[in-house]
């Protein structure tokens, strides 16, 4: 099971719009597909990354400079942040 924080959904939409506007629909679609692939990987292997002291985990997208920050609780993957790697490391830190 998965859920996505409403601001993380906004992060995804913002990045997708950027790729569509700057490069085209094809790359925007590849970006969304890569995000989906990573989330499915996390659902299949939720302990793939080591949790931080706050219980958050992160995994980078392949071919895109973005990191998915999530929390694994019980049988749920909760995507908290989709952060561009040039953003401040504390971006989205308050999201639960």
MODELLER restraints for C-alpha pairs under 7 A, 6 or more apart:
rsr = mdl.restraints
at = mdl.atoms
rsr.add(forms.Gaussian(group=physical.xy_distance, feature=features.Distance(at['CA:1:A'], at['CA:43:A']), mean=6.96, stdev=0.5))
rsr.add(forms.Gaussian(group=physical.xy_distance, feature=features.Distance(at['CA:1:A'], at['CA:75:A']), mean=6.25, stdev=0.5))
rsr.add(forms.Gaussian(group=physical.xy_distance, feature=features.Distance(at['CA:1:A'], at['CA:76:A']), mean=4.89, stdev=0.5))
rsr.add(forms.Gaussian(group=physical.xy_distance, feature=features.Distance(at['CA:1:A'], at['CA:77:A']), mean=6.38, stdev=0.5))
rsr.add(forms.Gaussian(group=physical.xy_distance, feature=features.Distance(at['CA:2:A'], at['CA:76:A']), mean=5.31, stdev=0.5))
rsr.add(forms.Gaussian(group=physical.xy_distance, feature=features.Distance(at['CA:2:A'], at['CA:77:A']), mean=4.67, stdev=0.5))
rsr.add(forms.Gaussian(group=physical.xy_distance, feature=features.Distance(at['CA:2:A'], at['CA:78:A']), mean=5.79, stdev=0.5))
rsr.add(forms.Gaussian(group=physical.xy_distance, feature=features.Distance(at['CA:3:A'], at['CA:77:A']), mean=6.35, stdev=0.5))
rsr.add(forms.Gaussian(group=physical.xy_distance, feature=features.Distance(at['CA:3:A'], at['CA:78:A']), mean=4.86, stdev=0.5))
rsr.add(forms.Gaussian(group=physical.xy_distance, feature=features.Distance(at['CA:3:A'], at['CA:79:A']), mean=6.28, stdev=0.5))
rsr.add(forms.Gaussian(group=physical.xy_distance, feature=features.Distance(at['CA:4:A'], at['CA:78:A']), mean=5.57, stdev=0.5))
rsr.add(forms.Gaussian(group=physical.xy_distance, feature=features.Distance(at['CA:4:A'], at['CA:79:A']), mean=4.62, stdev=0.5))
rsr.add(forms.Gaussian(group=physical.xy_distance, feature=features.Distance(at['CA:4:A'], at['CA:80:A']), mean=6.33, stdev=0.5))
rsr.add(forms.Gaussian(group=physical.xy_distance, feature=features.Distance(at['CA:5:A'], at['CA:79:A']), mean=6.03, stdev=0.5))
rsr.add(forms.Gaussian(group=physical.xy_distance, feature=features.Distance(at['CA:5:A'], at['CA:80:A']), mean=5.20, stdev=0.5))
rsr.add(forms.Gaussian(group=physical.xy_distance, feature=features.Distance(at['CA:8:A'], at['CA:79:A']), mean=6.81, stdev=0.5))
rsr.add(forms.Gaussian(group=physical.xy_distance, feature=features.Distance(at['CA:8:A'], at['CA:80:A']), mean=5.66, stdev=0.5))
rsr.add(forms.Gaussian(group=physical.xy_distance, feature=features.Distance(at['CA:8:A'], at['CA:81:A']), mean=4.66, stdev=0.5))
rsr.add(forms.Gaussian(group=physical.xy_distance, feature=features.Distance(at['CA:8:A'], at['CA:82:A']), mean=5.60, stdev=0.5))
rsr.add(forms.Gaussian(group=physical.xy_distance, feature=features.Distance(at['CA:11:A'], at['CA:82:A']), mean=5.72, stdev=0.5))
rsr.add(forms.Gaussian(group=physical.xy_distance, feature=features.Distance(at['CA:12:A'], at['CA:82:A']), mean=6.49, stdev=0.5))
rsr.add(forms.Gaussian(group=physical.xy_distance, feature=features.Distance(at['CA:16:A'], at['CA:28:A']), mean=5.20, stdev=0.5))
rsr.add(forms.Gaussian(group=physical.xy_distance, feature=features.Distance(at['CA:16:A'], at['CA:31:A']), mean=6.93, stdev=0.5))
rsr.add(forms.Gaussian(group=physical.xy_distance, feature=features.Distance(at['CA:16:A'], at['CA:32:A']), mean=6.98, stdev=0.5))
rsr.add(forms.Gaussian(group=physical.xy_distance, feature=features.Distance(at['CA:19:A'], at['CA:27:A']), mean=6.27, stdev=0.5))
rsr.add(forms.Gaussian(group=physical.xy_distance, feature=features.Distance(at['CA:19:A'], at['CA:28:A']), mean=4.94, stdev=0.5))
rsr.add(forms.Gaussian(group=physical.xy_distance, feature=features.Distance(at['CA:20:A'], at['CA:27:A']), mean=6.84, stdev=0.5))
rsr.add(forms.Gaussian(group=physical.xy_distance, feature=features.Distance(at['CA:20:A'], at['CA:28:A']), mean=5.02, stdev=0.5))
rsr.add(forms.Gaussian(group=physical.xy_distance, feature=features.Distance(at['CA:34:A'], at['CA:61:A']), mean=6.65, stdev=0.5))
rsr.add(forms.Gaussian(group=physical.xy_distance, feature=features.Distance(at['CA:35:A'], at['CA:61:A']), mean=6.77, stdev=0.5))
rsr.add(forms.Gaussian(group=physical.xy_distance, feature=features.Distance(at['CA:38:A'], at['CA:61:A']), mean=6.86, stdev=0.5))
rsr.add(forms.Gaussian(group=physical.xy_distance, feature=features.Distance(at['CA:43:A'], at['CA:77:A']), mean=6.47, stdev=0.5))
rsr.add(forms.Gaussian(group=physical.xy_distance, feature=features.Distance(at['CA:46:A'], at['CA:72:A']), mean=6.42, stdev=0.5))
rsr.add(forms.Gaussian(group=physical.xy_distance, feature=features.Distance(at['CA:49:A'], at['CA:57:A']), mean=6.03, stdev=0.5))
rsr.add(forms.Gaussian(group=physical.xy_distance, feature=features.Distance(at['CA:49:A'], at['CA:58:A']), mean=6.69, stdev=0.5))
rsr.add(forms.Gaussian(group=physical.xy_distance, feature=features.Distance(at['CA:50:A'], at['CA:57:A']), mean=6.21, stdev=0.5))
rsr.add(forms.Gaussian(group=physical.xy_distance, feature=features.Distance(at['CA:51:A'], at['CA:57:A']), mean=4.68, stdev=0.5))
rsr.add(forms.Gaussian(group=physical.xy_distance, feature=features.Distance(at['CA:55:A'], at['CA:71:A']), mean=6.44, stdev=0.5))
rsr.add(forms.Gaussian(group=physical.xy_distance, feature=features.Distance(at['CA:56:A'], at['CA:69:A']), mean=6.72, stdev=0.5))
rsr.add(forms.Gaussian(group=physical.xy_distance, feature=features.Distance(at['CA:56:A'], at['CA:70:A']), mean=5.69, stdev=0.5))
rsr.add(forms.Gaussian(group=physical.xy_distance, feature=features.Distance(at['CA:56:A'], at['CA:71:A']), mean=4.90, stdev=0.5))
rsr.add(forms.Gaussian(group=physical.xy_distance, feature=features.Distance(at['CA:57:A'], at['CA:69:A']), mean=5.68, stdev=0.5))
rsr.add(forms.Gaussian(group=physical.xy_distance, feature=features.Distance(at['CA:57:A'], at['CA:70:A']), mean=5.33, stdev=0.5))
rsr.add(forms.Gaussian(group=physical.xy_distance, feature=features.Distance(at['CA:57:A'], at['CA:71:A']), mean=5.98, stdev=0.5))
rsr.add(forms.Gaussian(group=physical.xy_distance, feature=features.Distance(at['CA:58:A'], at['CA:67:A']), mean=6.47, stdev=0.5))
rsr.add(forms.Gaussian(group=physical.xy_distance, feature=features.Distance(at['CA:58:A'], at['CA:68:A']), mean=5.45, stdev=0.5))
rsr.add(forms.Gaussian(group=physical.xy_distance, feature=features.Distance(at['CA:58:A'], at['CA:69:A']), mean=4.32, stdev=0.5))
rsr.add(forms.Gaussian(group=physical.xy_distance, feature=features.Distance(at['CA:58:A'], at['CA:70:A']), mean=6.10, stdev=0.5))
rsr.add(forms.Gaussian(group=physical.xy_distance, feature=features.Distance(at['CA:59:A'], at['CA:67:A']), mean=5.58, stdev=0.5))
rsr.add(forms.Gaussian(group=physical.xy_distance, feature=features.Distance(at['CA:59:A'], at['CA:68:A']), mean=5.39, stdev=0.5))
rsr.add(forms.Gaussian(group=physical.xy_distance, feature=features.Distance(at['CA:59:A'], at['CA:69:A']), mean=6.72, stdev=0.5))
rsr.add(forms.Gaussian(group=physical.xy_distance, feature=features.Distance(at['CA:60:A'], at['CA:66:A']), mean=5.92, stdev=0.5))
rsr.add(forms.Gaussian(group=physical.xy_distance, feature=features.Distance(at['CA:60:A'], at['CA:67:A']), mean=4.19, stdev=0.5))
rsr.add(forms.Gaussian(group=physical.xy_distance, feature=features.Distance(at['CA:60:A'], at['CA:68:A']), mean=6.11, stdev=0.5))
rsr.add(forms.Gaussian(group=physical.xy_distance, feature=features.Distance(at['CA:61:A'], at['CA:67:A']), mean=5.94, stdev=0.5))
rsr.add(forms.Gaussian(group=physical.xy_distance, feature=features.Distance(at['CA:65:A'], at['CA:84:A']), mean=5.83, stdev=0.5))
rsr.add(forms.Gaussian(group=physical.xy_distance, feature=features.Distance(at['CA:65:A'], at['CA:85:A']), mean=5.49, stdev=0.5))
rsr.add(forms.Gaussian(group=physical.xy_distance, feature=features.Distance(at['CA:66:A'], at['CA:82:A']), mean=6.52, stdev=0.5))
rsr.add(forms.Gaussian(group=physical.xy_distance, feature=features.Distance(at['CA:66:A'], at['CA:83:A']), mean=5.43, stdev=0.5))
rsr.add(forms.Gaussian(group=physical.xy_distance, feature=features.Distance(at['CA:66:A'], at['CA:84:A']), mean=4.38, stdev=0.5))
rsr.add(forms.Gaussian(group=physical.xy_distance, feature=features.Distance(at['CA:66:A'], at['CA:85:A']), mean=5.38, stdev=0.5))
rsr.add(forms.Gaussian(group=physical.xy_distance, feature=features.Distance(at['CA:67:A'], at['CA:82:A']), mean=5.73, stdev=0.5))
rsr.add(forms.Gaussian(group=physical.xy_distance, feature=features.Distance(at['CA:67:A'], at['CA:83:A']), mean=5.27, stdev=0.5))
rsr.add(forms.Gaussian(group=physical.xy_distance, feature=features.Distance(at['CA:67:A'], at['CA:84:A']), mean=6.44, stdev=0.5))
rsr.add(forms.Gaussian(group=physical.xy_distance, feature=features.Distance(at['CA:67:A'], at['CA:85:A']), mean=6.57, stdev=0.5))
rsr.add(forms.Gaussian(group=physical.xy_distance, feature=features.Distance(at['CA:68:A'], at['CA:79:A']), mean=6.95, stdev=0.5))
rsr.add(forms.Gaussian(group=physical.xy_distance, feature=features.Distance(at['CA:68:A'], at['CA:81:A']), mean=5.91, stdev=0.5))
rsr.add(forms.Gaussian(group=physical.xy_distance, feature=features.Distance(at['CA:68:A'], at['CA:82:A']), mean=4.75, stdev=0.5))
rsr.add(forms.Gaussian(group=physical.xy_distance, feature=features.Distance(at['CA:68:A'], at['CA:83:A']), mean=6.55, stdev=0.5))
rsr.add(forms.Gaussian(group=physical.xy_distance, feature=features.Distance(at['CA:69:A'], at['CA:79:A']), mean=6.13, stdev=0.5))
rsr.add(forms.Gaussian(group=physical.xy_distance, feature=features.Distance(at['CA:69:A'], at['CA:80:A']), mean=5.65, stdev=0.5))
rsr.add(forms.Gaussian(group=physical.xy_distance, feature=features.Distance(at['CA:69:A'], at['CA:81:A']), mean=5.04, stdev=0.5))
rsr.add(forms.Gaussian(group=physical.xy_distance, feature=features.Distance(at['CA:69:A'], at['CA:82:A']), mean=6.36, stdev=0.5))
rsr.add(forms.Gaussian(group=physical.xy_distance, feature=features.Distance(at['CA:70:A'], at['CA:77:A']), mean=6.72, stdev=0.5))
rsr.add(forms.Gaussian(group=physical.xy_distance, feature=features.Distance(at['CA:70:A'], at['CA:78:A']), mean=5.40, stdev=0.5))
rsr.add(forms.Gaussian(group=physical.xy_distance, feature=features.Distance(at['CA:70:A'], at['CA:79:A']), mean=4.33, stdev=0.5))
rsr.add(forms.Gaussian(group=physical.xy_distance, feature=features.Distance(at['CA:70:A'], at['CA:80:A']), mean=5.12, stdev=0.5))
rsr.add(forms.Gaussian(group=physical.xy_distance, feature=features.Distance(at['CA:70:A'], at['CA:81:A']), mean=6.90, stdev=0.5))
rsr.add(forms.Gaussian(group=physical.xy_distance, feature=features.Distance(at['CA:71:A'], at['CA:77:A']), mean=5.94, stdev=0.5))
rsr.add(forms.Gaussian(group=physical.xy_distance, feature=features.Distance(at['CA:71:A'], at['CA:78:A']), mean=5.19, stdev=0.5))
rsr.add(forms.Gaussian(group=physical.xy_distance, feature=features.Distance(at['CA:71:A'], at['CA:79:A']), mean=6.64, stdev=0.5))
rsr.add(forms.Gaussian(group=physical.xy_distance, feature=features.Distance(at['CA:72:A'], at['CA:78:A']), mean=6.39, stdev=0.5))
rsr.add(forms.Gaussian(group=physical.xy_distance, feature=features.Distance(at['CA:80:A'], at['CA:95:A']), mean=6.02, stdev=0.5))
rsr.add(forms.Gaussian(group=physical.xy_distance, feature=features.Distance(at['CA:80:A'], at['CA:96:A']), mean=6.54, stdev=0.5))
rsr.add(forms.Gaussian(group=physical.xy_distance, feature=features.Distance(at['CA:81:A'], at['CA:92:A']), mean=5.96, stdev=0.5))
